[in-house]
Amino acid sequence: MYAMSAPELIRIVSRSSPMALAQVERVRTELAALHPGIRTEVLPVTTSGDRWMGDLAKLGGKGAFTKEVDAALLAGEADLAVHCVKDVPADRPLPAGTTFAAFLKRDDIRDALIDPAGRTLDELPPGTRIGTSSVRRIAQLAASHPHLNCVPMRGNAGRRLAKLAGGEADALLLAVSGLERIGATEHISEVLSVETMCPPIGAGVLALQCREDDAATIDTVSGLGDRDAWREATAERMFLHVLQGHCNSPIAGYARSEPSGDLSLRARVFTPDGKTVLNAHEWAGPLDPATLGTSVAVTLLRQGARELIDSIAH
């Protein structure tokens, strides 16, 4: 069989935030271990989502964090893009001409509470200001801890920690995986279970995106892929695609591959005030991951998810 010659240089495009660059370093390290002869260089871009501090929906939602990265890939300025799967819109297909070559082994999918006084979520007194702009977190806190107040807060994790230190909030909710990537886990006062705070679709998964016609790069980086991460991300993204959720939809969920190979998907759709919660949890059995995602979405649509999602302005 003819072996495709590996590229000598792979140019990686990424958001320019410290966390995004830390993610790229993980990819470079894993790539160097797999293919010691290949050089990599990084093309950092500042996206409209990184520059904009207002409501993301006004920018057209989560594509705000991927548009400029996609453009560099499609223009041939870079060969590989590194994305957090949770930032890649699932309600529309990937940009034409691009494909996911691999999903890396999944990181922690949970959220963490950061309280300077070291308290747990249940110990926070009424009126505590929680800094978050995530509709998913706001809806779940409204359902489980209605006595806490959410105050809008955007920006990368480092910036949010600085805002907390500056008194703009009393506590924060941030992703454990993000804090691990920037080496800031010492701030965590409690890691929340997925039952307490259901994660966003695609949490903790890094995706490697290439041009569809770039077989050499796809072949080279696909070896970094993790089968469980692929199955879980595929089920979750198909679920979100069928629901046609947008960035203002309080949708949460996660798929899990058991050591036995069994795959399950648990998902929830909330009203923004947390008063209505739709729940589904199904096992794939013989179904492929995408069919599992479709099935869970249909279960929630039968419970009224479409009306719930469409009633939220975006």
C-alpha positions in Angstrom: 0.0 0.0 0.0 1.3 3.5 -0.9 2.1 5.5 2.2 1.3 9.1 1.9 4.3 11.3 2.6 3.8 13.4 5.8 4.1 17.2 5.5 7.4 18.6 6.8 5.6 21.6 8.4 2.1 21.9 9.8 0.9 25.5 10.4 -1.6 25.6 13.2 -4.2 28.4 13.5 -5.8 29.2 16.9 -7.5 31.9 18.9 -4.8 34.0 20.6 -6.1 33.7 24.2 -3.7 32.0 26.7 -6.1 29.0 27.0 -6.3 28.5 23.2 -2.5 28.7 22.9 -2.2 26.2 25.8 -4.4 23.9 23.8 -2.2 24.3 20.7 0.8 23.3 22.8 -0.9 20.1 23.8 -1.4 19.3 20.1 2.2 20.2 19.2 3.5 18.0 22.1 1.3 15.0 21.0 2.2 15.5 17.4 5.9 15.6 18.1 5.6 12.3 20.0 3.8 10.7 17.2 5.7 12.2 14.3 9.1 13.4 15.6 10.2 14.7 12.2 7.4 17.2 11.6 7.8 20.9 12.5 4.9 23.0 13.6 4.3 26.7 13.8 1.4 28.7 15.3 -0.7 31.4 13.7 -2.6 33.1 16.5 -5.7 35.1 15.5 -7.9 37.4 17.6 -11.5 36.5 16.8 -14.5 38.8 16.9 -15.8 36.8 19.9 -12.6 37.6 21.8 -12.8 41.3 21.0 -16.5 41.7 21.8 -17.5 41.9 25.4 -21.2 42.2 24.9 -24.0 39.6 24.4 -22.6 36.9 22.0 -26.0 36.5 20.3 -25.6 40.0 18.9 -22.5 38.8 17.0 -24.4 35.8 15.6 -23.5 33.5 18.5 -20.7 31.0 19.0 -19.4 31.2 15.4 -17.9 34.4 16.7 -15.0 32.3 18.1 -14.4 30.2 15.0 -15.0 32.4 11.9 -11.6 34.0 11.7 -9.9 30.7 12.4 -11.9 29.0 9.7 -11.1 31.7 7.2 -7.3 31.3 7.8 -7.7 27.5 7.2 -9.8 27.9 4.0 -7.4 30.6 2.6 -4.5 28.2 2.9 -2.7 30.3 5.5 -2.8 27.4 7.9 -3.2 23.6 7.7 -4.8 22.8 11.0 -7.2 24.5 13.4 -7.6 23.6 17.0 -11.0 24.2 18.5 -12.9 23.5 21.7 -15.8 21.5 20.4 -18.2 23.4 22.7 -17.3 26.6 20.7 -18.1 25.1 17.3 -21.7 25.7 16.3 -23.6 22.5 15.9 -26.8 24.0 14.5 -25.1 24.4 11.1 -22.6 22.2 9.3 -18.8 22.9 9.4 -17.7 25.4 6.8 -17.7 23.8 3.3 -14.3 22.4 2.5 -13.3 21.6 6.1 -13.6 18.5 8.2 -12.7 17.3 11.7 -9.7 15.0 11.4 -9.6 14.0 15.1 -11.1 14.6 18.5 -8.4 14.4 21.3 -8.8 12.4 24.4 -11.4 14.2 26.5 -10.5 16.4 29.5 -12.6 16.9 32.6 -16.2 18.0 31.6 -17.2 19.5 35.0 -17.6 23.0 36.1 -15.8 24.5 39.1 -16.8 27.0 41.7 -14.2 29.7 42.5 -15.0 31.3 45.8 -12.2 33.4 47.5 -13.5 32.3 50.9 -13.2 28.6 49.9 -16.9 27.8 50.4 -19.0 25.2 48.4 -21.9 26.2 46.3 -24.3 25.1 49.0 -22.5 27.2 51.6 -22.8 30.5 49.6 -25.2 32.9 51.4 -28.3 34.5 49.7 -27.4 37.4 47.4 -23.9 36.1 46.5 -23.0 37.4 43.1 -21.9 34.7 40.7 -20.0 35.9 37.7 -21.2 34.1 34.5 -22.8 34.9 31.2 -23.5 31.3 30.4 -27.3 30.7 29.9 -26.7 27.1 30.7 -25.2 27.9 34.1 -27.7 30.7 34.9 -30.7 28.4 34.2 -29.3 25.6 36.4 -28.4 27.9 39.2 -31.9 29.4 39.0 -33.4 25.9 39.4 -31.1 24.7 42.2 -29.9 27.8 44.0 -32.5 30.6 43.3 -31.1 32.6 46.3 -27.8 33.3 44.4 -27.5 36.2 41.9 -25.8 35.8 38.5 -24.0 38.9 37.2 -22.9 39.0 33.5 -19.2 38.3 33.0 -17.4 37.4 29.8 -13.7 37.2 28.8 -11.2 34.4 29.0 -10.6 32.6 32.3 -7.7 34.8 33.3 -9.7 38.0 32.7 -12.6 36.7 34.7 -10.3 35.8 37.6 -9.0 39.4 37.5 -12.6 40.7 37.5 -13.4 38.6 40.5 -10.3 39.9 42.3 -11.5 43.4 41.4 -14.8 42.9 43.2 -17.0 42.6 40.1 -18.5 39.4 41.5 -18.2 37.4 44.7 -17.6 34.0 43.1 -17.2 32.5 39.6 -18.2 29.3 37.7 -15.5 28.1 35.2 -14.7 24.9 33.4 -12.3 22.6 35.3 -10.5 21.7 32.0 -9.9 25.4 31.2 -8.4 26.1 34.6 -6.2 23.0 34.2 -5.0 24.3 30.8 -3.9 27.6 32.2 -2.5 26.2 35.4 -5.0 27.9 37.7 -6.6 25.0 39.5 -5.5 26.4 42.9 -8.4 28.8 42.7 -11.0 26.0 42.7 -13.1 25.8 45.9 -15.4 23.0 44.7 -15.7 20.8 41.6 -19.4 20.5 40.8 -20.8 17.1 39.9 -22.5 16.7 36.5 -25.7 16.2 38.4 -25.3 19.6 40.1 -24.2 21.4 36.9 -24.8 19.6 33.6 -22.0 20.5 31.2 -22.3 22.1 27.8 -22.3 20.0 24.7 -18.7 19.2 23.6 -17.2 20.1 27.0 -13.5 19.1 27.4 -13.0 17.9 23.8 -10.5 19.5 21.5 -11.1 19.0 17.8 -8.6 19.2 15.0 -10.0 20.7 11.8 -8.4 20.5 8.4 -9.2 21.3 4.8 -11.1 18.3 3.2 -8.7 18.1 0.3 -5.5 18.1 2.5 -5.2 14.3 2.8 -1.6 14.5 3.9 -2.4 16.6 7.0 -5.5 14.6 7.8 -3.6 11.4 7.6 -0.8 12.8 9.9 -3.0 14.2 12.7 -5.7 11.6 12.7 -3.4 9.4 14.8 -4.0 11.8 17.7 -7.7 11.0 17.8 -9.4 9.2 20.7 -12.2 6.8 19.8 -14.3 7.5 22.9 -14.0 11.2 22.4 -15.1 10.8 18.8 -18.1 8.7 19.8 -19.1 11.1 22.6 -18.6 14.3 20.6 -20.5 12.8 17.6 -23.5 11.9 19.7 -23.5 15.3 21.4 -23.1 17.4 18.3 -25.9 15.5 16.4 -28.2 16.0 19.4 -27.6 19.7 19.3 -27.9 19.8 15.5 -31.3 18.1 15.6 -32.5 20.4 18.3 -31.2 23.4 16.3 -30.1 25.0 19.6 -28.5 28.4 19.4 -26.1 30.2 21.8 -29.0 31.6 23.9 -30.5 28.1 24.4 -30.0 26.7 27.9 -29.1 23.2 26.6 -26.8 20.8 28.5 -25.7 17.3 28.1 -22.9 14.7 27.9 -22.3 11.4 26.3 -20.3 8.7 28.1 -18.5 5.7 26.8 -18.3 2.9 29.3 -15.3 0.5 29.4 -17.7 -2.1 28.1 -18.1 0.0 24.9 -21.7 1.0 25.9 -22.5 4.6 25.0 -25.1 6.8 26.7 -26.3 10.3 26.3 -27.9 12.4 29.1 -29.3 15.8 28.0 -31.4 18.6 29.4 -33.2 21.7 28.1 -34.2 24.5 30.5 -36.2 27.7 30.4 -33.8 30.6 31.2 -35.5 30.9 34.7 -34.8 27.2 35.4 -38.5 26.7 36.2 -39.0 24.1 33.4 -36.4 21.3 32.9 -36.8 18.7 30.2 -34.7 15.6 30.8 -33.6 12.6 28.7 -31.1 9.8 29.2 -30.7 7.0 26.6 -28.3 4.2 25.8 -27.1 3.6 22.3 -27.3 -0.2 22.3 -26.6 -1.2 18.7 -27.1 2.4 17.4 -24.2 4.5 16.1 -23.4 7.7 18.0 -25.2 10.0 15.6 -28.4 8.0 15.8 -28.2 8.1 19.6 -27.9 11.9 19.5 -30.9 12.1 17.1 -33.0 9.8 19.4 -32.3 11.8 22.5 -33.1 15.1 20.7 -36.4 13.6 19.4 -37.3 12.4 23.0 -36.8 16.1 24.2 -38.8 17.4 21.2 -41.7 15.2 22.2 -41.5 16.8 25.6 -41.8 20.3 24.1 -38.1 21.3 23.6 -38.8 23.0 20.2 -41.3 25.5 21.7 -39.1 26.1 24.7 -36.0 26.9 22.5 -38.0 29.0 20.0 -39.5 31.1 22.8 -36.0 32.4 23.7 -34.9 35.5 21.8 -31.7 35.1 19.8 
